Amino acid sequence: MSIPKILVVDDDNDVCRIVRWMLAGEQYQIQIGQSVTEALRAIEQKPFDAYVLDYKLPDGSGLDIAERIRSKGSEAPIILISCDNTSSVASRAEKFRIFDFLQKPFSREMMCNAVKKAIGSLPVNPPPGALERSKAKPSFFLQAMVRAIGRSIKGRTKAQV
């Protein structure tokens, strides 16, 4: 099997470098983008096996990118990252079959697990171009939201929640 290609898009260059570092120990080919425009240009050049997209970008959102990915017929898993409240993103994200959601700040373990699970959902040894047509089932977005909310309130007192 070829090395999985992952597109990471975040307008914060530090976040892009951190995600690249987090995934450095794995066998992934990582391409970085910092805007919707850059991401769409990259997607037009080649398909990716998975996507890590920031929700808020200077020229739109990660969901704009997800919409384009899905409109091209790709079922590649999409991991959405954001520092925003997950419930405000949920309705649009569900429409584009987001595989997982990680709330910033996330740990290396959280990112690696999400990407491994996403890549693991792909068919084994797909023929060329099959990932664009794949019917890999995304995990339930609501479960991802519950995990993210649980992580964000973990350790808070009842008064803080």
Buried (B, 14 or more C-beta within 10 A) or exposed (E): EEEBBBBBBBBEEEBBEBBBEBBEEBEBEBBBBBBBBBBBEBBEEEBBBBBBBBBBBEEBBBBBBBBBBBEEEBBBBBBBBBEBEBEEBBEBBBEBBBBBBBBBEBEBEBBBBBBBBBBEBBEEEBEEEEBBEBEBEBBEBEEBBEBBBEBBEEEEEEEEE
